[in-house]
Amino acid sequence: MNPPEYRFLDRWEVPAAIDRVYDVLARPLDYPTWWGDVFRSAEGDPSPAETSA
């Protein structure tokens, strides 16, 4: 028997230029500074984000 499927789908509309949104979201170590209710702390590689091919 397969477990039930779960999906979390959300769509946000941000009134900002896509480049600015990408710049902010590409720095997850900074999330606690502007989204502290969700992220108390963050860990990871501080190198710049890269897109995958």
RAPEMO-V643063 format. One record per residue. N is the residue number from 0. RES is the residue in one letter. SS is DSSP state (2 for helix, 1 for strand, 0 for the rest). OMEGA is omega in whole degrees, 0 to 359 (none if undefined). Layout:
# RAPEMO-V643063
n,res,ss,omega
N,RES,SS,OMEGA
N,RES,SS,OMEGA
This chain:
# RAPEMO-V643063
n,res,ss,omega
0,M,0,179
1,N,0,177
2,P,0,179
3,P,0,180
4,E,0,178
5,Y,0,175
6,R,0,174
7,F,0,181
8,L,0,180
9,D,0,178
10,R,0,179
11,W,0,172
12,E,0,184
13,V,0,181
14,P,0,181
15,A,0,178
16,A,0,183
17,I,2,179
18,D,2,179
19,R,2,179
20,V,2,179
21,Y,2,181
22,D,2,181
23,V,2,182
24,L,2,180
25,A,0,179
26,R,0,184
27,P,2,177
28,L,2,178
29,D,2,183
30,Y,2,181
31,P,2,181
32,T,2,181
33,W,2,179
34,W,0,184
35,G,0,178
36,D,0,181
37,V,0,184
38,F,0,176
39,R,0,179
40,S,0,179
41,A,0,178
42,E,0,175
43,G,0,181
44,D,0,182
45,P,0,182
46,S,0,181
47,P,0,179
48,A,0,177
49,E,0,174
50,T,0,178
51,S,0,182
52,A,0,none
